[in-house]
Amino acid sequence: MKTEMTKTITEIRSIARSHTRTAINVLVGIMRSKDATAAARVSAANAILDRGWGKAAQSLENSDDGPLELIHKIERTIVYPENSDSKGL
């Protein structure tokens, strides 16, 4: 069963990768389109940059609680949003 799943995932990746050039061209078209919203143009530009250069490194401000508490806060917000505090992270 696992081999079949692995084969399927590999096939899906292969199919998706075969459309890379078209996908990038669509993103470039949106980025350059004067008719697209500013948000769509920025989103397309970010997607192009992420694929070409990798995602930009983001620094985390370390709270007094430390990195482990920050991870727990993120988990509570994402996994259990109904229980997260109203202050956010």
Secondary structure, 3 states (H helix, E strand, C coil): CHHHHHHHHHHHHHHHHHCHHHHHHHHHHHHHCCCCCHHHHHHHHHHHHHHHHCCCCCCCCCCCCCHHHHHHHHHHHHHCHHHCCCCCC
